[in-house]
Amino acid sequence: MATPFYVAPEQMMKDRAEYARKGIARGRALVALEYADGVVFVSENPSRSLNKTSEIYDRIGFAAVGRYNEFESLRVAGIRLADVKGYQYAREDVTAKSLANAYSQALGAIFMGSEAKPYEVELLIAEVDGEARDGGHSGHELYHILYDGSIVNESRFVVIGGETEPLTAGLESRFEPDLSKEAAVRVCVAVLSEVAGREIAASDLEVSGLDSTRPRRRFFRLRDEPLAAALDAG
């Protein structure tokens, strides 16, 4: 009888993690930055139809990098989960934390399970609630979920995808509290362009976010003239 092929569990997890990291790094990074009234998401993405960011619920946004078909299925599942919970209980019961925990459990199960490969994705779930504090707004929450289900509650800014270290350093040096929405967008674009070594055209950018001053649905997108105006305002 043939001896079954054996791989140590530690080596298997290491190989799966390396596989997922390499897949994610092949794509373009996305940066998120808190500003006075919310959070902006900025990434280089020339496509108008294959978006990396989306609204999940009234106050909750979704951003992802990696394999599109995998994070798109997770996005749709998150919207369905939020809709069902909001319908069964109350809209206020749908929170970024609960959604991030659900995503964490799903990705962790896939990474540790018997699937042929782990998901090659990183996710960011953000929420704003618009509660005033000292002239600004509190309640901005950022949850970074990795391919293996690890979850981190971030603050100020987050980088997901490739080239994490130089982008994080660039955001660290430029971040200021209580930035305007337009200023936050300019900071993100400047950092992405600096790390890319070239100026990224407005037409190649995907810019969106959450604005706690908007009524009920806080998600927004900036495109065309509004985006050009925001970039030129500085």
N, C-alpha and C positions, 0 to 999 in steps of 0.2 A: 504494500500500500504506500502510495506517495506521501511524503511528509508535507503537511499543509504549510503554505508560505506564512511566515510570522514577521510582523513588524511591531517593535515596542510601541506602546501607546504614546510615550513621550515623543518619539520620532514621528509618529503619525500626526500628532497635533502640530508639531513644528513644521512638517511638510505642508499641512493644510493652511497654516497661517502664512507661510511664505508664498504659497500659491495665491491666496487671496490678496495679500499685499502687492504682489507684482501686477495682478490684474487691475487693481484700483489705481496704482501708480501710472498705468498707461494712459489714463484719462486726464483731463484738465481739472485743476483744483477749483474749489469754491471757497469763498471767504464770507463770513458773516460778521457784522459789526453792530454793536448797540449804539443807538443815538438817543437824543433826549426823549423822543416820543415812540420809540420802537426799535426795530431791528431791520437791517438791510442785508440781502443776499446778493452777491455779485460773483459772476463767473464768466469765462470766455466760452461762448456757445453760439456759433453762427446760426444754428437751426432755430426757426420760429415755432416749430411744431413739436420737437422732442425736447421738452423742458426738463430742467433739473430741479426746479422749484415749483411749489404748488400750494394752494390753500387746502388745509385739511378740515378745518372747522372755523367758526366765527373769529376766534382770537388766536388760531393755531396755524402755523406754517410748516411746510415740509421742504427739506432740501436734501439732495443726494448726489453722490458721485459713484462711478463704477460702471458695471454692466447695466445698460438701460432696461432690458426686459426684466431683470431681477428687481431693480428698485421701483420700476413702474408697477409690478404686481404687489409690492409692499405698500406703495402709495394708495392703490385702489383698496387694498384690504384695510388700511388705516381709515380711509374715508367711510367705508361701510361700518367699521367698528364704532367710529364716532357718531355716525347717524343713528345707529341702533341704540347706543347708550343715551344719546340726547333725547330720543323719542321715548324710551322706556322710563327714564328718570327725569332729568332736567338738563337744559343746555349748559348750565353752570357746572354740571358734574363731569363734563367732558374737559379734560385737562391735558396739557402737554406731558405731565409726569406719567399719567396712566397710559397714554399712547406710547411714550418712550419705553415704559416697562414692558408693554405688550410686544413692541418691536425687539427689545432686548431678549425676551424669552424665545421669540420665534427664531431670531438669528442664532442664538446660543444652541437651540435644539438642532438646527440645520448643521451648524459647525461640528457639534459633538455626535451627530447621528450617523446613520448608515448611507446618507446620500453620496453620490459619486464625487461631489465636490462641494466646498462651502460657497456661499454667496460672495461675489466680488463687489461688495457695496460698503459704503459708509453713509450714515444718515445723520441728519440734524433736525430736531424738532424744536420749534421756538413758539413761545406764547407771550402775549402782552395782555395786560388787563386794564391799563389806563388809570389806575389809582394815583392821584396826585400826591407828591411828597417833596417838600422843599423846592417848590417851583418846577420840579421835573416829574418823572413818572417812575413808579416802582413796578414790580411784577414782571419784568422782562426775564424770561426763563429760556435757557439754551441747554438742550440735552444732546450730547454727541454719542451716537451708538456705532460701535465698530462691528466688523464682519463676524466676530466671534461672540457677539452679544454683550461685550463690555459696554458699560454706560457711564458717562461722565457728565456731571452738571457743571457747565462752563459759565464764564462771565466775561463781559467786555467784548471779546471777539473769539472766533473759532475758525480754524482752517480744516477742511476735510479734503482728502484726495492726496495727490502727489505734491512734492516740494514743500512739505509742511514747515520745515525749519526756517528757510529764508522768508517765507510768507509770514510766519508768526513773528519773526524778528522785525520785519517791516511794519507790521501792524502795531507791535509793541512800541516802536519808536514814534509812530504817528498818532496813536490813540489819544484822544482828549475826551473828558466827560462832557455830556450835554451837547454834543455836536448836533447840527441841523441834519435833516435827511440828506440834503444835497451835499453837504460837507462830508458826511459819512460815505456817500457813494464815491466822491472824488478820492478819498483816502484809499478805499478798496481798489479802485481802478489804478491808482498810482502804484500801489504795492504789486498788483498783478502784472502791470506793464514793466515795472522795474525787474522783477524776477524773470519775466519772459525775455527781457533784453530788447524789447521793441514796444512801440506804442500800439495799444489795442484799440481798434476803431469802435465807435459806438455801435455800429451795425453788427459787430461780432460779440457784443456783450448781452448777457441775460441779467437783468437787474430787477429785483422784486423785493418784497419785505412785508413787514407788519407795521401799521401806524395806529397807535392807540387813540388818536384823535378822530379817526374815521368812525362813522356810525355803524354799529353792529358788526359788519364784516370788515375786518381790519387789513386783509391782504390787498396788496397793490402790485402793479407792474409798471415799470418805467420803460418806454420805448420811444423811438423816433424823436419828435420835437421836444417832449418833456425831458427825455434823457439827455439830449444834446444841450438843452438849457441848463440842466443840473451840472453837467460837466464843464460848461463854459462859465458858470457863475463865479468860479474861483478866480 
